[in-house]
Amino acid sequence: MSHHDSSSMSTSRSGTNGLAVASLVCGIVGLVFFSVILGPVAIVLGVFGLRQVSAKGGAGMAKAGLVLGVIDVILFVVLMVVAASSGGFSWYVGG
């Protein structure tokens, strides 16, 4: 039987807020894919992340996620306006 010291089994936890990280990731991915979904998700997670900053840290990431979420939504709206003004859009597949 082996004896494990309790200090060797301690877990290292980051002081970063998980909501702030999730907001940042959603904001970055939303710039390329699913901006209409990930943009608002990044905004909501960023707001909740900012509320928890005092307890867990990560204010910069929460703010960045919030800003990227807003950019995602604006980008989606601009692309839809451009598509609508040019007569709509259609998918072309194959020959």
VOMIKOL-915696 format. One line per 2 residues: number of its first residue (from 0); their letters; for each residue x negated, y, z of N, C-alpha, C. Coordinates in nm, 4 decimals, always signed. Each point is the difference from the previous one (the first is absolute). Layout:
BEGIN
NUM = a = X/Y/Z/X/Y/Z/X/Y/Z; ...
***
This chain:
BEGIN
0 = ms = -0.0827/-0.1175/+0.0000/+0.0827/+0.1175/+0.0000/-0.0877/+0.1245/+0.0000; +0.0337/+0.0939/-0.0824/-0.0818/+0.1201/-0.0017/+0.0751/+0.1124/+0.0707
2 = hh = -0.0768/+0.0827/+0.0637/+0.0567/+0.1118/+0.0734/-0.0274/+0.1274/-0.0785; +0.1068/+0.0750/-0.0278/-0.0153/+0.1249/-0.0740/+0.0090/+0.1162/+0.0964
4 = ds = -0.0941/+0.0898/-0.0141/+0.0011/+0.1211/+0.0809/+0.1084/+0.0929/-0.0527; +0.0754/+0.0599/+0.0899/+0.1096/+0.0859/-0.0425/-0.0486/+0.1230/-0.0760
6 = ss = -0.1213/+0.0454/+0.0251/-0.0505/+0.1169/-0.0709/-0.0332/-0.0336/-0.1450; -0.0341/-0.1243/-0.0298/-0.0313/-0.0362/-0.1367/+0.1266/-0.0162/-0.0839
8 = ms = +0.1122/-0.0143/+0.0644/+0.1245/-0.0180/-0.0725/+0.0813/+0.1291/-0.0082; -0.0592/+0.1098/+0.0385/+0.0725/+0.1262/-0.0071/+0.0216/+0.0381/-0.1459
10 = ts = +0.1104/+0.0619/-0.0259/+0.0307/+0.0396/-0.1365/-0.0409/+0.1443/-0.0209; -0.0530/+0.0261/-0.1169/-0.0353/+0.1381/-0.0316/+0.1162/+0.0609/-0.0754
12 = rs = +0.0575/+0.1041/+0.0545/+0.1142/+0.0657/-0.0611/-0.0407/+0.1372/-0.0496; +0.0465/+0.0309/-0.1162/-0.0262/+0.1312/-0.0566/+0.0940/+0.1011/+0.0640
14 = gt = -0.0450/+0.1215/+0.0136/+0.0839/+0.1034/+0.0574/+0.0876/+0.0674/-0.1038; +0.0058/-0.0538/-0.1208/+0.0752/+0.0621/-0.1073/+0.1444/-0.0481/+0.0007
16 = ng = +0.0892/+0.0918/-0.0245/+0.1426/-0.0292/-0.0045/+0.0333/-0.0820/-0.1244; +0.0678/-0.1118/+0.0180/+0.0377/-0.0862/-0.1115/+0.0963/+0.0666/-0.0963
18 = la = +0.0900/+0.0837/+0.0520/+0.0932/+0.0709/-0.0872/-0.0730/+0.0998/-0.0898; -0.1050/+0.0623/+0.0530/-0.0785/+0.0939/-0.0793/-0.0720/-0.0727/-0.1132
20 = va = -0.0543/-0.1162/+0.0303/-0.0681/-0.0792/-0.1024/+0.1002/-0.0461/-0.1061; +0.1153/-0.0491/+0.0434/+0.1027/-0.0454/-0.0940/+0.0491/+0.1147/-0.0880
22 = sl = +0.0140/+0.1180/+0.0572/+0.0419/+0.1166/-0.0762/-0.1022/+0.0345/-0.1080; -0.1267/-0.0027/+0.0379/-0.1070/+0.0304/-0.0950/-0.0032/-0.1025/-0.1131
24 = vc = +0.0114/-0.1268/+0.0342/-0.0023/-0.1053/-0.1018/+0.1199/+0.0128/-0.0935; +0.1188/+0.0221/+0.0552/+0.1196/+0.0173/-0.0840/-0.0140/+0.1219/-0.0902
26 = gi = -0.0563/+0.1069/+0.0521/-0.0197/+0.1205/-0.0816/-0.0963/-0.0221/-0.1139; -0.1094/-0.0724/+0.0259/-0.0998/-0.0256/-0.1044/+0.0566/-0.0944/-0.1060
28 = vg = +0.0601/-0.1093/+0.0427/+0.0557/-0.0964/-0.0946/+0.1164/+0.0628/-0.0774; +0.0761/+0.0857/+0.0663/+0.1128/+0.0659/-0.0644/-0.0398/+0.0930/-0.1128
30 = lv = -0.1239/+0.0451/-0.0014/-0.0455/+0.0837/-0.1109/-0.0022/-0.0776/-0.1309; -0.0149/-0.1326/+0.0092/-0.0111/-0.0830/-0.1195/+0.1251/-0.0849/-0.0232
32 = ff = +0.0527/-0.0608/+0.1071/+0.1128/-0.0920/-0.0121/+0.1143/+0.0424/+0.0920; +0.1214/-0.0142/-0.0452/+0.1206/+0.0150/+0.0813/+0.0053/+0.1291/+0.0813
34 = sv = -0.0318/+0.1116/-0.0640/-0.0033/+0.1271/+0.0733/+0.1351/+0.0368/+0.0588; +0.1089/-0.0413/-0.0648/+0.1324/+0.0340/+0.0494/+0.0298/-0.0719/+0.1312
36 = il = -0.0622/-0.1143/+0.0233/+0.0210/-0.0754/+0.1238/-0.1087/+0.0326/+0.1021; -0.1248/-0.0075/-0.0424/-0.1108/+0.0163/+0.0942/-0.0200/+0.1446/+0.0446
38 = gp = +0.0421/+0.0962/-0.0814/-0.0112/+0.1400/+0.0398/+0.0806/+0.0307/+0.1260; +0.1303/-0.0276/-0.0015/+0.0789/+0.0232/+0.1221/-0.0450/-0.0848/+0.1186
40 = va = -0.0444/-0.1231/-0.0268/-0.0506/-0.0846/+0.1093/-0.1234/+0.0636/+0.0623; -0.0894/+0.0523/-0.0830/-0.1200/+0.0665/+0.0510/+0.0363/+0.1240/+0.0814
42 = iv = +0.1014/+0.0733/-0.0438/+0.0437/+0.1196/+0.0730/+0.0535/-0.0386/+0.1376; +0.0872/-0.0998/+0.0046/+0.0585/-0.0421/+0.1278/-0.1074/-0.0540/+0.0938
44 = lg = -0.0871/-0.0869/-0.0517/-0.1062/-0.0545/+0.0848/-0.0967/+0.1094/+0.0465; -0.0257/+0.0981/-0.0861/-0.0868/+0.1107/+0.0380/+0.0594/+0.0841/+0.1119
46 = vf = +0.1307/+0.0243/-0.0061/+0.0664/+0.0780/+0.1048/-0.0049/-0.0756/+0.1331; +0.0344/-0.1293/-0.0036/-0.0060/-0.0786/+0.1238/-0.1435/-0.0156/+0.0499
48 = gl = -0.0947/-0.0100/-0.0928/-0.1405/-0.0082/+0.0381/-0.0478/+0.1271/+0.0681; +0.0453/+0.1153/-0.0503/-0.0373/+0.1272/+0.0627/+0.0591/+0.0129/+0.1396
50 = rq = +0.1171/-0.0566/+0.0209/+0.0612/+0.0050/+0.1337/-0.0775/-0.0847/+0.1002; -0.0676/-0.1033/-0.0470/-0.0743/-0.0893/+0.0885/-0.1482/+0.0350/+0.0084
52 = vs = -0.0422/+0.1063/-0.0633/-0.1426/+0.0346/-0.0064/-0.0623/+0.0159/+0.1373; +0.0707/+0.0617/+0.0912/-0.0595/+0.0248/+0.1315/-0.0334/-0.1309/+0.0712
54 = ak = +0.0767/-0.1046/-0.0263/-0.0233/-0.1268/+0.0681/-0.1025/-0.0868/-0.0722; -0.0019/+0.0023/-0.1332/-0.0821/-0.0961/-0.0731/-0.1020/+0.0607/-0.0948
56 = gg = +0.0047/+0.1267/-0.0271/-0.0941/+0.0601/-0.0929/+0.0403/-0.0226/-0.1448; -0.0712/+0.0611/-0.0915/+0.0265/-0.0176/-0.1424/+0.0778/+0.1130/-0.0619
58 = ag = -0.0134/+0.1209/+0.0525/+0.0754/+0.1137/-0.0525/-0.0353/+0.0291/-0.1452; -0.1267/-0.0116/-0.0338/-0.0427/+0.0281/-0.1377/+0.0612/-0.0952/-0.1000
60 = ma = +0.0024/-0.1282/+0.0354/+0.0586/-0.0988/-0.0899/+0.1502/+0.0182/-0.0121; +0.0667/+0.0340/+0.1095/+0.1450/+0.0223/-0.0042/+0.0323/+0.1199/-0.0871
62 = ka = -0.0774/+0.1077/+0.0127/+0.0223/+0.1189/-0.0823/-0.0278/-0.0294/-0.1467; -0.1064/-0.0738/-0.0273/-0.0335/-0.0352/-0.1381/+0.1087/-0.0877/-0.0609
64 = gl = +0.0508/-0.0955/+0.0762/+0.1085/-0.0845/-0.0483/+0.1259/+0.0789/-0.0271; +0.0280/+0.0956/+0.0876/+0.1164/+0.0863/-0.0166/-0.0124/+0.0832/-0.1277
66 = vl = -0.1161/+0.0589/-0.0213/-0.0233/+0.0821/-0.1191/+0.0070/-0.0863/-0.1263; -0.0622/-0.1179/+0.0035/+0.0041/-0.0883/-0.1162/+0.1426/-0.0474/-0.0295
68 = gv = +0.0781/-0.0220/+0.1045/+0.1394/-0.0382/-0.0197/+0.0785/+0.1095/-0.0703; -0.0223/+0.1244/+0.0402/+0.0663/+0.1135/-0.0656/-0.0456/+0.0099/-0.1455
70 = id = -0.1288/-0.0198/-0.0236/-0.0517/+0.0033/-0.1374/+0.0623/-0.1117/-0.0827; +0.0157/-0.1185/+0.0590/+0.0638/-0.1120/-0.0702/+0.1412/+0.0364/-0.0451
72 = vi = +0.0774/+0.0590/+0.0895/+0.1380/+0.0357/-0.0330/+0.0028/+0.1088/-0.1066; -0.0840/+0.1017/+0.0128/-0.0060/+0.1071/-0.0999/-0.0414/-0.0557/-0.1359
74 = lf = -0.0991/-0.0882/-0.0005/-0.0460/-0.0612/-0.1243/+0.1122/-0.0793/-0.0668; +0.0762/-0.0744/+0.0787/+0.1114/-0.0766/-0.0546/+0.1044/+0.0929/-0.0617
76 = vv = +0.0352/+0.1069/+0.0702/+0.1003/+0.0943/-0.0505/-0.0487/+0.0659/-0.1292; -0.1257/+0.0417/-0.0040/-0.0546/+0.0633/-0.1200/+0.0027/-0.0972/-0.1177
78 = lm = -0.0394/-0.1250/+0.0243/+0.0012/-0.0981/-0.1090/+0.1417/-0.0278/-0.0502; +0.0978/-0.0013/+0.0894/+0.1384/-0.0218/-0.0424/+0.0529/+0.1195/-0.0786
80 = vv = -0.0369/+0.1212/+0.0392/+0.0420/+0.1195/-0.0733/-0.0618/+0.0007/-0.1395; -0.1272/-0.0349/-0.0094/-0.0674/-0.0047/-0.1303/+0.0641/-0.1076/-0.0881
82 = aa = +0.0282/-0.1157/+0.0589/+0.0622/-0.1076/-0.0775/+0.1390/+0.0403/-0.0466; +0.0763/+0.0664/+0.0844/+0.1350/+0.0412/-0.0371/-0.0016/+0.1095/-0.1064
84 = ss = -0.0966/+0.0905/+0.0070/-0.0052/+0.1102/-0.0964/-0.0494/-0.0455/-0.1370; -0.0668/-0.1128/-0.0044/-0.0501/-0.0492/-0.1290/+0.0936/-0.1053/-0.0596
86 = gg = +0.1247/-0.0006/+0.0430/+0.0970/-0.0917/-0.0568/+0.0072/-0.1331/+0.0710; -0.0501/-0.0066/+0.1193/+0.0050/-0.1248/+0.0758/-0.1227/-0.0846/-0.0232
88 = fs = +0.0070/-0.1198/+0.0487/-0.1124/-0.0906/-0.0183/+0.0535/-0.1392/-0.0289; -0.0806/-0.0786/-0.0690/+0.0408/-0.1365/-0.0318/-0.1222/-0.0901/+0.0085
90 = wy = +0.0259/-0.1251/+0.0183/-0.1068/-0.0992/+0.0093/-0.0163/-0.0652/-0.1364; -0.1207/-0.0095/-0.0448/-0.0295/-0.0672/-0.1255/-0.0870/-0.1210/+0.0319
92 = vg = +0.0506/-0.1176/-0.0323/-0.0749/-0.1214/+0.0276/-0.0118/-0.0800/-0.1291; -0.1203/-0.0338/-0.0331/-0.0223/-0.0888/-0.1137/+0.0061/+0.0689/-0.1353
94 = g = -0.0055/-0.0800/-0.1051/-0.0078/+0.0543/-0.1338/+0.1274/-0.0056/-0.0687
***
